[in-house]
Amino acid sequence: MPDNVDASERMVDNWTKQIQETAARYQAMAARMQGQTVTERSKDNTIEVTIDSKGLLTNLVISEAASGKRMAEVSSQVMRLVQLAQSRIPELLQAAMAETVGTTDETANRVIAEAQSTFPEAPPEENPAPPEPLRHHRFGPEEEEPPPPAQANPPQPKPIPRRRRTQDDDDDEFGGSILS
């Protein structure tokens, strides 16, 4: 019977050792992912986004050259770049797992599948809308505004309706009409 006890103790010791090794590999993978960031730039280099390994935006840079763009276009590009950066997280996670935990582990495969569902591939780039015509905004005193265009037929003032004279109108308090 002592052999069975010794064998059981060795088996428990091996499990404990395997669990500790696996935990250490997962901690190494987590530490490696902790410092990972992904940066994406627009084609014209006017917008740059950086996200962390959790997919959170950590930096956004919009250059002065983007000031000529419509705000809807700029915000659309920012969102697209964030999605594009986030879609690279599963790839980074898979590389970190391959180097630390391995990709044959069932738990590792579940973690990668979860990352892929959380951060799917970015949608294809849409063709940007044609630019709107330039609008001129004026900021200053009203005197600088050009006068409104003159109308061809200016409106005529309405005639003031005449009040019908009554007999009391001829007499005032001074004793008579001023016309007499």
C-alpha positions, 0 to 999 in steps of 0.5 A: 500500500505504501507504493500506492500512496507514494504514486498518488503523492507523485501524481499530485505533485506533477499536477501541481507542478503543471498547474504552476507552470501553466499559470506562469506561462499565462502570466507571462502572456498577460504581461507581454500583452499588457504593454502592447499597442497598435497604431494606425494612420490614415492614408494621407497621414492626417489622422493617427490613432493608438489603442492598447491591448484591451482595445481602448483608445490611448492616443488620437492625433489629428494634424492641422492638414485635416482642418480642410476636411469636413468634420463628418469625414474626419470622425468617420476616418477616426472610427475606421482607424480605431476599428482597424487597430482593434482588428489587429488585437487577436493577431497580437494575442495569438503571437503572444500565446504562441511564444508563451502558452502555445496554441495547442491548449484548448484554453488558449484557443478559446481566448483567441476565439473570444478576442476575434469575436470582440474585435472582428475584422474592420469593414472595407474602406468606403469611398469618401463622399465628394467634398462639399462646396466651400462655404465662407464663414464671416466673423466680424461686425455686421457693417462688413456684411454686403448689403442685400441685393436691391429688389426690382420693385420695392414695396410701396407703403400702405396708404393710411386710411382716412378717418371720416369726419364727424360734426364734433371734429369741426368744433374744438375746445377753442370755439371753432374750426381752424379752417374758417 
